[in-house]
Amino acid sequence: MVNLILVVSLVFALIVAIFAVQNNIPVNISFLGWKYTEISLVLIIIGSAVAGAVTVFCLGLLNQFRFKREIRHLRVQNGKLSSRIKELEDNLAKKVPAEEPDNNADSTENK
């Protein structure tokens, strides 16, 4: 699965690069009050793709850290619950006497 994602990502990057190279005209950019004139469209396209990739990577890392923390918490909780189950099984074994053979079968034969 990881190899498939890598191949798809590389193909997408290649498509973006080809698109950027074919559209290399200078453009004017305005963004949040900043104004840039005569910047190559190649830089804008590739810069946007890189910014998107970095954003997705960072969000993936945040999810991975959250999942690791949750797994660690669940393992601790699992250990506590397993200990509690063992403790309750031991207490139950002490309180319930061993089963005795059924004497009722013998008494019905004698009648």
DAMO-V132129 format. One record per backbone hydrogen bond with DSSP energy under -1.0 kcal/mol. CO is the residue of the C=O (numbers start at 1). NH is the residue of the N-H. If there is no record, write none. Layout:
co=CO nh=NH
co=CO nh=NH
This chain:
co=1 nh=5
co=2 nh=6
co=3 nh=7
co=4 nh=8
co=5 nh=9
co=6 nh=10
co=7 nh=11
co=8 nh=12
co=9 nh=13
co=10 nh=14
co=11 nh=15
co=12 nh=16
co=13 nh=17
co=14 nh=18
co=15 nh=19
co=16 nh=20
co=17 nh=21
co=18 nh=22
co=25 nh=41
co=27 nh=39
co=29 nh=36
co=31 nh=34
co=34 nh=31
co=36 nh=29
co=39 nh=27
co=40 nh=44
co=41 nh=45
co=42 nh=46
co=43 nh=47
co=44 nh=48
co=45 nh=49
co=46 nh=50
co=47 nh=51
co=48 nh=52
co=49 nh=53
co=50 nh=54
co=51 nh=55
co=52 nh=56
co=53 nh=57
co=54 nh=58
co=55 nh=59
co=56 nh=60
co=57 nh=61
co=58 nh=62
co=59 nh=63
co=60 nh=64
co=61 nh=65
co=62 nh=66
co=63 nh=67
co=64 nh=68
co=65 nh=69
co=66 nh=70
co=67 nh=71
co=68 nh=72
co=69 nh=73
co=70 nh=74
co=71 nh=75
co=72 nh=76
co=73 nh=77
co=74 nh=78
co=75 nh=79
co=76 nh=80
co=77 nh=81
co=78 nh=82
co=79 nh=83
co=80 nh=84
co=81 nh=85
co=82 nh=86
co=83 nh=87
co=84 nh=88
co=85 nh=89
co=86 nh=90
co=87 nh=91
co=88 nh=92
co=89 nh=93
co=90 nh=94
co=91 nh=95
co=92 nh=96
co=103 nh=107
co=104 nh=108
co=105 nh=109
co=106 nh=110
